Amino acid sequence: MSAIEHTPAPPPRAAAGTRGLRARAARRPVTTLLAVTLPLGWALLAVPALAFHGVVPGGPLPMEPFVLALTLLVMLPTVLWVTAAADGRAGVRALLARAFRWRFGVGQWIAVLLALPVTTLAVGAALGRSITAADLPSVLGGAVVDLVVAVVVINLWEETVWAGFVQTRLEHRHGLVVAAVLTALAFGGIHLPMLLAAEVTASGLLGAVAYLLLAAVLVRLAVGVFLRLTAGSVLAVAVLHAAFNASSGEGDVVDELLSGGQPVFPAVLAVVLVTAVAAALLARRQPAAHE
């Protein structure tokens, strides 16, 4: 199958002769979304970077409010408008229904929540790092709170745009792998100004860009597989996204439990392993192509 299960193909677009911005959005919905959100995203996320380097007065600014503003005030309204233009109100309802789709198997929920952090810990241990269980209840309790907040505040709406709209539409046309790569390029591209909100060298910046794009491709591949495993649930992949951040981020739960510094490399290997296993399970579930 080249399309996400239980997700209907986009309806026919507006006639080629129809004019106007809404008609253009109906004809080229993904292009329209990116044409609006990429420039506005770069402009918003450039503010903390410019402030860090003294171009904007007032001292360094936190990045988080600008990411939140981009997601909730730019990307989410734009994706709803473009979806309405392309698919009508029924399309908007379908997209939002997927954002809150929670009914799928218990096994899938366990994988969504635990596969990445547990596998990251296992990979880290296999690479010679030690796992500490000191103050474990407090660490795990804080991790649960952080994950819920991250999903509710940012990841659910972020993935409504990237997984629910961009990657789903690209997959209907190009298949899972190409859709994941194309989505990763756009996802990574809009985050590029964030890399400049620090002291950087040319080589350091190239390394950061390479990691951002590699991680984006791997995570988008995982998202594509888990969308199929969870009946197209955007909620599921929003939780998966938050779980990856918790597995790879400095000061997050895996970093707290695993020695040796920020667990970036173990988390990347964990994404590869989890995606491979999930893809194998998905292949067993799907009927043969010619049945």
Secondary structure by P-SEA (a helix, b strand, c coil): ccccccccccccccccccccaaaaaaacaaaaaaaccaaaaaaaaaaaaaaaacccccccccaaaaaaaaaccccaaaaaaaaaacccaaaaaaaaaaaacccccaaaaaaaccaaaaaaaaaaaaabbbbbccaaaaaaaaaaaaaaaaaaccaaaaaacccccaaaaaaaccccaaaaaaaaaaaaaaaccccccccccaaaaaaaaaaaaaaaaaaaaaaaaaaaaccccaaaaaaaaaaaaaacccccaaaaacccccaaaaaaaaaaaaaaaaaaaaaaacccccc
